Amino acid sequence: MTTSPQPWSQRFESALHPAIARFNASIGFDIRLIEYDLTGSQAHARMLGKTGIIPAAEAEQLVAGLEQIRQEYRRGEFQPGIDAEDVHFAVERRLTELIGDVGKKLHTGRSRNDQVGTDTRLYLREQVRLIQDQLRQWQRTLLDLAEPHIETLIPGYTHLQRAQPLSLAHHLLAYVEMAQRDWQRLDQLYERVNVSPLGSGALAGTTFPIDRHYSAELLNFGGVYRNSLDGVSDRDFAIEFLCAASLIMVHLSRLAEEVILWASEEFAFVKLTDSCATGSSIMPQKKNPDVPELVRGKTGRVFGHLQGMLVLMKGLPLAYNKDLQEDKEALFDGVDTVSACLEAMTILMAEGLTFRGDRLAVAVESDFANATDVADYLAGKGIPFREAYNLVGQVVKTCLAQGKILKELSLEEWQALHPKFDADIYAAIAPRQVVAARNSFGGTGFEQVRQAIAVARQAIS
C-alpha cells in the first residue's frame, strides 16, 4: 500500500510508507493554526506584490483566495486530511485549486520553517492577551470575595501549624498579588513573542528582495528577528510561556489545596455549593471538591510540558529540526489547561463555596495563635523581647499542663507569671485586636487591608 506522491519535491521517486506518513503528519493538531497561517500568508502575499517580486494583481489574487479558504474553513467546508501533511501544504494546495498556478507563487521567498514560526507567534500572542484577561477576572473575583470579609478572621498557618490569626481578606489578597505577578510576566513575555521570523527562509534568508519590516508591520509585530538562523530555530518564547503558565498553575494549585483542606470535616471552614462539587458513587453523604482537585492535578501536566520543551530544545543544533514539530501540542495543551483552570477556579471562588463564619470564629478563639501578642505586650512594657518570648513559652507550657488557653488564665495567674501583666492583657490578646493591631504596611490590620483592596482595584482597572 502506498500514499499519494510526496508534495514537497520531485526529488523523491516514491511515496512515503503509510505508517510513516501518519507518523510524519502534523495536520491533526496544527490545523489549529490555520487562521494564523492564512493571516500570515496574506501579509506575505501583499509584501511580494509591494516589492514587485510578483505582479500586484497576482498578489491581490493570492490575498482573495486565502480569504476564501478562511471562509470555507469557518463554514466547515475545508477539512484537510492526513494527505496534506500539515496546515501549510493544505492551504497552499487548496489555494492552487481555487486560483490556479498563481497559487504556486505564494511560497516565493519563504520556507515552512519561518512560516510555522510566524503562525505560532501569531497564535501565542493572541492567547497571552486572552489569559491576561482571565487573570484580571480572577483578581476581580478574589477582590469581590475579600471585600465583605475584611473583618472575618481565619487562622494563619506556618508549617501547617496554627501561627497567628488573619483577616480572611488579607489571606485572599495574597493570591491577588500572585496573579499580578503572573499578569506582569505575561506582559513581559508578549514583547518577546511579538517578533517576526517571517522572511528568515529555511535558515539563511532569501535571494529575493523581500521587505521583512513591511510584512511584520502588516502583522502588527513589534520587530523582526535580526538573525535568520535564530528566527527559524528559536522557541524561547514557547518555553517562557510554559514557565509563566507553570507559575500560574502553582498559584492556582496552592489555593486549590487550601480549599480542599478548608472543605474537609477537620477544618470545615468552607461549605461547597452543589454547582461546583460532585458526589460519591457509593457513599451518599459525600460532597467532593473535584474542581480544586483537578486544578491541583492538572498543574503537573503543565509542568510536564515545560520540562518536555526544555528537553526538546537542549540538544538541537542550528537551525530547524523536525523535532520542533513537537512544540505545538505541548504549547496548545499548556494554553488550554491554564485557561480552563483559571475559568474553573474563578467560578469556584465566585459561586462554588461559602465561608463558615461560625467555624472560623471558633477556630481563632481556641488556640495559642495570640502568644506572640503576649510577648509584644510585655515588650511594650519595657521587657526585652527575647526575655518576653521565653516567658510566654513558659506561660503556654503552664496552660497546656492545666488544659487551658491564654484567655482562660485569671489575672492572678497572669501576675504570678510576671508583675507587668495587668487587666488590659485580655483586650490585647483578643483575636480581633490581635489582627487589628498588625497595621504595619502590608500587614493584616483591617485598615491596611482596606487600603490594599483599594490599591489592587486601581491597579487592575
Wavefront OBJ file of the C-alpha trace (Angstrom):
o trace
v 0.000 0.000 0.000
v 1.328 3.463 -0.898
v 0.231 7.016 -0.316
v -0.055 9.778 -2.894
v 3.203 11.264 -4.214
v 5.143 13.374 -1.768
v 4.049 17.019 -2.038
v 7.288 18.846 -1.380
v 9.689 17.820 -4.150
v 10.172 15.783 -7.314
v 13.432 14.691 -5.725
v 11.629 11.593 -4.442
v 10.666 8.708 -6.708
v 8.119 7.032 -4.449
v 5.597 7.890 -1.781
v 6.027 7.606 1.953
v 5.058 4.379 3.656
v 1.506 4.919 5.009
v 2.604 4.445 8.618
v 5.468 6.903 8.163
v 3.086 9.363 6.513
v 0.847 9.196 9.582
v 3.851 9.459 11.891
v 5.211 12.452 9.985
v 1.967 14.383 9.614
v 1.052 17.262 11.906
v -2.241 18.259 10.272
v -4.143 16.592 13.117
v -3.047 19.301 15.529
v -1.530 22.156 13.541
v -4.855 22.768 11.771
v -5.419 24.876 14.869
v -3.039 27.403 13.319
v -4.980 27.764 10.081
v -6.414 31.236 10.724
v -2.951 32.490 11.697
v -1.418 30.760 8.669
v -3.912 32.486 6.395
v -3.278 35.873 8.019
v 0.489 35.446 7.788
v 0.244 34.296 4.173
v -1.876 37.284 3.232
v 0.760 39.617 4.663
v 3.473 37.733 2.779
v 1.490 37.971 -0.472
v 0.981 41.715 -0.048
v 4.705 42.117 0.579
v 5.502 40.165 -2.601
v 3.240 42.499 -4.529
v 4.607 45.684 -2.921
v 8.219 44.760 -3.652
v 7.446 43.761 -7.250
v 8.564 40.171 -6.712
v 5.196 39.231 -8.199
v 2.706 41.496 -10.017
v 0.381 43.449 -7.718
v -2.654 41.894 -9.405
v -1.395 38.408 -8.600
v -0.772 39.429 -5.005
v -4.399 40.502 -4.753
v -5.482 37.164 -6.227
v -3.487 35.385 -3.532
v -4.999 37.529 -0.769
v -8.544 36.969 -2.071
v -8.006 33.223 -2.463
v -6.658 32.933 1.073
v -9.686 34.802 2.366
v -11.966 32.393 0.535
v -10.200 29.482 2.248
v -10.773 31.226 5.595
v -14.496 31.428 4.939
v -14.611 27.813 3.753
v -12.875 26.704 6.934
v -15.221 28.694 9.132
v -18.220 27.124 7.384
v -16.737 23.669 7.911
v -16.227 23.104 4.181
v -12.437 22.948 4.256
v -11.272 19.983 6.321
v -7.916 18.723 5.036
v -6.852 15.176 5.839
v -3.581 13.448 6.537
v -2.582 13.520 2.876
v -1.978 17.276 3.288
v 0.755 16.526 5.868
v 0.479 19.919 7.549
v -1.645 23.048 7.594
v 0.753 24.940 5.331
v 0.572 22.448 2.464
v -3.163 22.099 2.970
v -3.651 25.835 2.457
v -1.290 26.083 -0.489
v -2.891 23.115 -2.241
v -6.394 24.486 -1.788
v -5.249 27.935 -2.927
v -3.882 26.453 -6.151
v -7.165 24.635 -6.706
v -9.015 27.940 -6.356
v -6.840 30.339 -8.363
v -4.600 28.097 -10.472
v -0.871 28.460 -10.966
v -0.793 31.877 -9.295
v -1.349 29.998 -6.041
v 2.025 28.326 -6.529
v 3.721 31.719 -6.212
v 2.669 32.213 -2.589
v 5.692 30.400 -1.208
v 8.172 32.639 -3.015
v 10.780 33.963 -0.598
v 9.802 31.939 2.431
v 10.074 28.439 3.926
v 7.825 26.344 6.071
v 10.411 26.977 8.780
v 9.797 30.709 9.051
v 6.133 30.202 8.174
v 5.375 27.929 11.127
v 7.379 30.186 13.422
v 5.244 33.121 12.328
v 1.986 31.207 12.742
v 2.928 30.020 16.227
v 3.846 33.508 17.365
v 0.626 34.976 15.976
v -1.306 32.287 17.858
v 0.538 32.678 21.158
v 0.462 36.474 21.009
v -3.346 36.314 20.971
v -3.526 33.650 23.675
v -1.277 35.643 26.009
v -3.708 38.565 25.888
v -6.698 36.277 26.471
v -5.047 34.687 29.512
v -4.161 38.126 30.842
v -7.861 38.996 30.597
v -8.677 35.840 32.561
v -6.141 36.778 35.209
v -7.824 40.154 35.601
v -11.203 38.458 36.059
v -9.599 36.088 38.577
v -8.265 39.060 40.537
v -11.637 40.835 40.459
v -13.333 37.693 41.750
v -10.881 37.401 44.643
v -11.322 41.093 45.482
v -15.111 40.772 45.399
v -14.841 37.832 47.776
v -12.346 39.577 50.033
v -14.180 42.877 50.484
v -17.030 41.609 52.718
v -14.535 39.540 54.726
v -12.117 42.260 55.831
v -13.082 41.710 59.467
v -13.704 37.978 59.162
v -10.886 36.171 60.939
v -9.182 32.971 59.815
v -6.301 31.089 61.428
v -2.991 31.778 59.734
v -0.532 28.917 59.439
v 3.166 28.266 59.152
v 4.345 24.658 58.766
v 0.582 23.903 58.653
v 0.519 24.712 62.366
v -1.627 27.495 63.804
v 0.502 30.651 63.831
v -1.414 33.948 64.061
v -4.968 34.971 63.202
v -5.501 36.872 59.967
v -8.102 38.875 58.176
v -9.653 36.456 55.679
v -9.485 39.234 53.098
v -5.740 39.552 53.725
v -5.349 35.837 53.022
v -7.230 36.144 49.720
v -5.290 39.260 48.749
v -2.077 37.210 48.785
v -3.426 35.406 45.717
v -4.333 38.715 44.081
v -0.667 39.687 44.408
v 0.470 36.374 42.896
v -1.892 36.886 39.956
v -0.488 40.383 39.459
v 2.995 38.943 39.044
v 1.570 36.363 36.642
v -0.008 39.156 34.588
v 3.252 41.106 34.552
v 5.249 38.059 33.448
v 2.898 37.533 30.516
v 3.145 41.219 29.633
v 6.926 40.996 29.532
v 6.733 37.755 27.555
v 4.434 39.387 24.986
v 7.308 41.607 23.795
v 9.448 38.559 23.002
v 6.579 36.701 21.331
v 5.810 39.761 19.230
v 8.844 39.451 16.931
v 8.529 38.283 13.328
v 10.674 35.488 11.867
v 8.884 35.796 8.503
v 11.447 36.146 5.712
v 14.158 34.194 7.529
v 13.618 31.460 4.949
v 14.738 27.953 5.734
v 17.733 29.258 7.699
v 19.731 31.731 5.592
v 17.277 34.339 4.353
v 16.408 34.600 0.648
v 17.792 35.963 -2.601
v 14.515 37.760 -3.346
v 14.340 41.486 -2.460
v 11.723 40.987 0.269
v 10.746 43.621 2.823
v 10.583 41.843 6.167
v 9.747 45.021 8.046
v 6.706 45.641 5.845
v 5.258 42.169 6.365
v 5.954 42.477 10.105
v 4.151 45.808 10.127
v 1.138 44.271 8.376
v 1.004 41.609 11.101
v 1.448 44.169 13.920
v 4.709 42.648 15.076
v 6.901 44.904 17.158
v 10.049 43.976 15.232
v 11.827 41.263 13.248
v 14.466 38.678 14.110
v 17.886 40.079 13.263
v 19.393 36.651 12.591
v 17.751 34.191 10.212
v 19.176 31.118 11.978
v 17.765 32.316 15.283
v 14.485 33.295 13.634
v 13.625 29.783 12.475
v 15.017 27.837 15.446
v 14.080 29.979 18.446
v 11.483 28.516 20.780
v 12.483 30.506 23.860
v 9.136 32.269 23.692
v 7.268 28.951 23.954
v 9.411 27.836 26.893
v 8.911 31.195 28.578
v 5.172 30.891 28.135
v 5.143 27.417 29.668
v 7.275 28.730 32.536
v 4.813 31.594 33.124
v 1.940 29.123 32.765
v 3.574 26.816 35.307
v 3.763 29.647 37.834
v 0.100 30.496 37.235
v -0.691 26.843 37.922
v 1.481 26.874 41.072
v -0.578 29.759 42.418
v -3.919 28.223 41.461
v -2.849 24.888 42.923
v -1.820 26.426 46.251
v -5.256 27.941 46.720
v -6.859 24.749 45.421
v -5.037 22.803 48.128
v -6.250 25.238 50.769
v -9.847 24.957 49.561
v -9.576 21.160 49.727
v -8.370 21.419 53.330
v -10.940 24.057 54.244
v -13.760 21.900 52.849
v -12.772 18.851 54.919
v -14.632 17.978 58.102
v -11.408 18.500 60.028
v -11.292 22.188 59.023
v -14.867 22.872 57.870
v -14.009 26.498 57.096
v -15.997 26.450 53.824
v -19.114 24.805 52.517
v -19.112 23.736 48.865
v -22.151 24.604 46.786
v -23.805 21.980 44.633
v -22.777 23.768 41.428
v -19.066 23.081 41.960
v -18.942 19.735 43.772
v -19.700 16.107 42.994
v -20.816 13.102 44.976
v -19.578 9.590 45.545
v -20.807 6.573 43.590
v -21.055 4.555 46.812
v -21.100 6.975 49.769
v -24.224 9.122 49.585
v -23.091 11.578 52.251
v -20.033 12.760 50.314
v -19.542 16.125 48.637
v -16.219 16.080 46.837
v -14.077 19.129 45.920
v -13.434 17.960 42.363
v -12.666 21.399 40.909
v -9.680 22.194 43.137
v -8.521 18.582 42.990
v -8.478 18.696 39.180
v -6.635 22.008 39.202
v -4.078 20.539 41.573
v -3.721 17.514 39.295
v -3.519 19.460 36.037
v -0.680 21.527 37.449
v 1.667 18.574 36.939
v 0.528 18.362 33.334
v 1.692 21.919 32.610
v 4.965 21.296 34.465
v 5.455 18.267 32.224
v 5.041 20.351 29.084
v 7.661 22.807 30.347
v 10.100 20.002 31.103
v 9.378 18.409 27.733
v 10.097 21.638 25.876
v 13.363 22.177 27.732
v 14.499 18.641 26.889
v 13.307 19.062 23.296
v 15.465 22.156 22.773
v 18.577 21.361 24.760
v 20.357 19.301 22.098
v 19.176 20.800 18.820
v 21.928 22.070 16.529
v 21.093 25.098 14.412
v 18.825 25.583 12.661
v 15.400 23.978 12.169
v 14.931 20.291 13.020
v 11.818 18.142 12.719
v 11.903 17.749 16.498
v 10.360 21.227 16.636
v 7.088 19.794 15.348
v 6.697 18.548 18.922
v 6.432 22.070 20.332
v 2.842 22.647 19.263
v 0.916 20.006 21.172
v 2.705 20.987 24.379
v 2.068 24.663 23.757
v -1.563 24.180 22.737
v -2.323 21.990 25.739
v -0.489 24.356 28.060
v -2.660 27.234 26.847
v -5.842 25.169 27.092
v -5.061 23.830 30.556
v -4.161 27.183 32.100
v -7.200 28.834 30.553
v -9.565 26.083 31.724
v -8.123 26.113 35.257
v -8.398 29.894 35.538
v -12.016 29.709 34.428
v -12.856 26.860 36.812
v -11.174 28.439 39.833
v -12.813 31.785 39.111
v -16.233 30.118 39.095
v -15.371 28.123 42.210
v -14.409 31.191 44.217
v -17.285 33.288 42.863
v -20.110 30.829 43.418
v -18.752 27.447 44.441
v -18.153 27.950 48.146
v -19.217 29.954 51.171
v -17.120 30.637 54.239
v -18.484 29.330 57.522
v -18.174 32.274 59.882
v -19.178 30.203 62.889
v -16.387 27.685 62.376
v -13.829 30.377 61.680
v -14.792 32.261 64.845
v -14.370 29.133 66.962
v -11.051 28.334 65.283
v -9.425 31.678 66.080
v -10.652 31.589 69.698
v -9.368 28.154 70.618
v -5.600 28.074 70.242
v -2.358 29.832 71.167
v -2.118 31.913 67.987
v -2.087 35.047 70.177
v 1.098 34.020 72.024
v 3.262 36.463 70.061
v 0.934 39.253 71.177
v 1.604 38.373 74.803
v 5.317 38.782 74.116
v 4.618 42.075 72.310
v 2.522 43.182 75.298
v 5.430 42.654 77.674
v 7.886 44.254 75.236
v 5.625 47.297 75.176
v 6.025 47.488 78.951
v 9.794 47.557 78.750
v 10.678 43.855 78.941
v 13.312 42.881 76.303
v 11.533 40.924 73.560
v 13.653 37.786 73.793
v 13.096 37.665 77.552
v 9.375 38.189 76.977
v 9.411 35.471 74.294
v 10.918 32.933 76.683
v 8.487 33.892 79.429
v 5.493 33.374 77.104
v 6.851 29.937 76.273
v 6.566 29.168 79.986
v 3.038 30.625 80.019
v 1.972 28.344 77.175
v 3.592 25.375 78.924
v 1.633 26.205 82.088
v -1.618 26.471 80.142
v -1.076 23.147 78.414
v -0.466 21.487 81.769
v -3.738 22.932 83.064
v -5.749 22.258 79.904
v -6.348 25.982 79.358
v -5.768 28.553 76.633
v -4.369 32.017 77.338
v -7.661 33.854 77.694
v -8.747 31.405 80.409
v -5.966 32.381 82.815
v -7.079 34.548 85.707
v -5.463 37.924 86.313
v -3.858 36.480 89.448
v -2.317 33.698 87.358
v -1.016 36.215 84.830
v 0.508 38.370 87.550
v 2.048 35.345 89.225
v 3.890 34.748 85.946
v 5.061 38.367 85.736
v 4.040 41.509 87.653
v 3.855 43.572 84.457
v 0.653 41.806 83.428
v -2.487 43.842 84.069
v -6.193 43.629 83.282
v -5.592 45.039 79.782
v -3.939 41.756 78.771
v -7.339 40.302 77.866
v -8.091 43.019 75.342
v -4.574 42.760 73.923
v -4.907 39.060 73.154
v -8.499 39.091 71.848
v -8.306 37.735 68.248
v -9.923 40.817 66.704
v -7.452 43.111 68.446
v -4.565 40.822 67.554
v -5.448 41.237 63.875
v -6.365 44.934 64.007
v -3.099 45.805 65.741
v -0.952 44.494 62.897
v -1.281 47.721 60.973
v 2.228 47.866 59.511
v 2.354 48.353 55.742
v 1.323 45.129 54.035
v 0.063 43.658 57.292
v -3.246 42.054 58.170
v -4.633 45.024 60.137
v -8.104 45.950 58.935
v -7.128 49.439 57.782
v -4.171 48.070 55.863
v -6.401 45.510 54.186
v -8.955 48.147 53.168
v -6.187 50.192 51.602
v -4.744 47.128 49.885
v -8.092 46.309 48.277
v -8.436 49.880 47.003
v -4.889 49.831 45.579
v -5.455 46.448 43.928
v -8.695 47.569 42.307
v -6.968 50.633 40.919
v -4.076 48.550 39.619
v -6.291 46.180 37.639
v -8.879 48.702 36.454
l 1 2 3 4 5 6 7 8 9 10 11 12 13 14 15 16 17 18 19 20 21 22 23 24 25 26 27 28 29 30 31 32 33 34 35 36 37 38 39 40 41 42 43 44 45 46 47 48 49 50 51 52 53 54 55 56 57 58 59 60 61 62 63 64 65 66 67 68 69 70 71 72 73 74 75 76 77 78 79 80 81 82 83 84 85 86 87 88 89 90 91 92 93 94 95 96 97 98 99 100 101 102 103 104 105 106 107 108 109 110 111 112 113 114 115 116 117 118 119 120 121 122 123 124 125 126 127 128 129 130 131 132 133 134 135 136 137 138 139 140 141 142 143 144 145 146 147 148 149 150 151 152 153 154 155 156 157 158 159 160 161 162 163 164 165 166 167 168 169 170 171 172 173 174 175 176 177 178 179 180 181 182 183 184 185 186 187 188 189 190 191 192 193 194 195 196 197 198 199 200 201 202 203 204 205 206 207 208 209 210 211 212 213 214 215 216 217 218 219 220 221 222 223 224 225 226 227 228 229 230 231 232 233 234 235 236 237 238 239 240 241 242 243 244 245 246 247 248 249 250 251 252 253 254 255 256 257 258 259 260 261 262 263 264 265 266 267 268 269 270 271 272 273 274 275 276 277 278 279 280 281 282 283 284 285 286 287 288 289 290 291 292 293 294 295 296 297 298 299 300 301 302 303 304 305 306 307 308 309 310 311 312 313 314 315 316 317 318 319 320 321 322 323 324 325 326 327 328 329 330 331 332 333 334 335 336 337 338 339 340 341 342 343 344 345 346 347 348 349 350 351 352 353 354 355 356 357 358 359 360 361 362 363 364 365 366 367 368 369 370 371 372 373 374 375 376 377 378 379 380 381 382 383 384 385 386 387 388 389 390 391 392 393 394 395 396 397 398 399 400 401 402 403 404 405 406 407 408 409 410 411 412 413 414 415 416 417 418 419 420 421 422 423 424 425 426 427 428 429 430 431 432 433 434 435 436 437 438 439 440 441 442 443 444 445 446 447 448 449 450 451 452 453 454 455 456 457 458 459 460 461
